[in-house]
């Protein structure tokens, strides 16, 4: 729906969009409500959860209940490693991206943290994941921050940085489930 009131350039959400966002918001709230699910587990127990999820999704699809528990796990790990606790809007963004849709977020709203949830789910599904950033600085930053959380959960990460020759890239990146690229 075109919105004349705001200079003609912005879009209003239609009823269906609001309904979809409401569903995502409810799922995000369920994630937050389950925040105690993993608080009493140590790192080795959280890493075991990663393997349990990987094994489960070799033969089964991820249900919404699974996704809530998985996002709760990742949220707990991010809180422990980075001191960052994903808020509702970030969880909504992650849920949207995880469903293969586009989520628009402004600078400073936590896009990097949002990407963590989607990367984790894709890795436990058995997929290799590449996060492409706008420049080498962001690739290094994201690898350091988000990579720490993934490693904490038992997922190996790598950085495909400029300056590595083909042999170095192959030896460094071989067998990794997740890596960062700049372009």
N, C-alpha and C positions, 0 to 999 in steps of 0.2 A: 504494500500500500504506500503510495507516494505521499510525502508529508510536506505540504506547502509551508506550514508554520515555522519550520526550521531551515528556511532558506532553500527549500526544494531539494536539498541534497541527501537528506537522511531518510531512512526507511522505518516505518512502524512495524512492529510485530503483528502478524495477523493472529486470529484465534488459534489456528492449528499450531503456530510457532509457540505461542504462550503455553499451550497444552503440553507440547513436547518438552519445553524448558521446565515446566512444573514436574513432569515425570523424572527428568534428570535431577532436579532439585531434591525430590523425595528420596531418590537413590543415594544422593550425596549425603543427605541427612542420616540415612541408615548407616553409611560408612562411619560417620562421626559418632553415632550412638554406639558403635561396636568398638570404640577406641581401646577398651580394656582387653580385647580379645588376645592380643599378643604382648601386652606390657610385662607379663611375668616370665616371658621366654627370654633366654639369653641368645647371643648371636648364633651359636651352633644350632639351637632349636629353630631359629628363624631361617637359617640356611637349609635345614631339613624341610621346612615348609616349601621352599623353592623346589626341591626335588620331588616332594609329594605332588605339588601342582603340575610339574613337568610330566611325571608319570601318569597322572590322571588324564591329562589332555592329549596323551598319545592316542587314547581310544574314545574320549568323550568330548563333547562340546562344552564350552564355558557357559554356565547358566548365570543369571543375574545374581543369584545368591553367591555363587563362586566369585563373581566379579566384586561384590561387596566385600567379601573376606580377603580377596587378593589386594584390593585397594587399601583396606585397613592395614594389611601387612606392610605394604609399601609406605603408607603414611607413617606408621610406627618407625620404620627404618630411617626415613628421612628426618624424623624428629630426633632420633638418636644420633645420627651421623652429622647432620647439618644444623640441627636445632630449628628446623623449619617444619611447621605443621600445616599441611595443605588445608585451606579453608574451603567453604562450600563452593565458591565461584571457580576455584581451581579444580576441584573435584568434578564439577559440572563440565568444565572444559576438557578434562581427561576422559570423561565418559563419552562426550560427543566425539572426540577424536578416535576413541576406541571403537566406536561404531562406524568409523570410516567417513565421518562428516567433517565439515570445516568449522572450527571455532575461532572467532575473531576476538583477540585480546589486545588491550592497549599496552604500551610500554610500562613496565613495572608491575604488571598484574600476575606475573609468575609463570610465563610460558615455559620456561626451562623446567620448573618443577612439574608442570602439567605433563610435559613430555615423558618424564620418568615413569609415570603410571602406565602409559601406553607402551613404552619400550619394554617394561617388565612383562606385561601380559603377552606381547608378541614373542618375546624370548621363551617364555614358558610354554607357548604354543608350538615351539620348535622352529620358529623363524629366526633368521639372521636380521639384525636391525642396524640401519645406518641413520645417524642423525646428521643432516647436512646443515651447516651454519653459513652465515654471510661472510665470515672472515676467519683467519687463523686464531686471532685472539679469542673469539667466542668458542671456537672448537676446543682450544686448550682449557678455557674456563669451564665449559660445560663438562668436558671430560673429567676435570678435577672434581667438580662439585657433584654432579649426578653420577659420574662413574664410581665415586666412593660408595654411594648408596647401593648401586647394583653389585659392586664387589662385596659389600657387607652382607648381601643376600645370596652370595655364591655365584654370581654371574661375572664372567671375565669380560673386560672391556679393552679397547685399544684406541689409539688416535692415529688416523691416517693423515699425517702432517706433511706439508711441503718439505722438500729437502731429503726425504728418504728415497733411496734408489729402489728399483723393482725388487731386488733380492731382499733388501731390508724389510720392505713392506710385506713381502710374502712370508718371511720368517716371523715377523712380528704379529701379523694379522691372522696367520693361519690358525684355524681352530677357535677363533674368537666368535662370540655370539653377538657382540655389539661393538660398534665403533663410531667414531666421530669423523666427519670430513668437513673441510672447508671447500669453497668453490670459487 
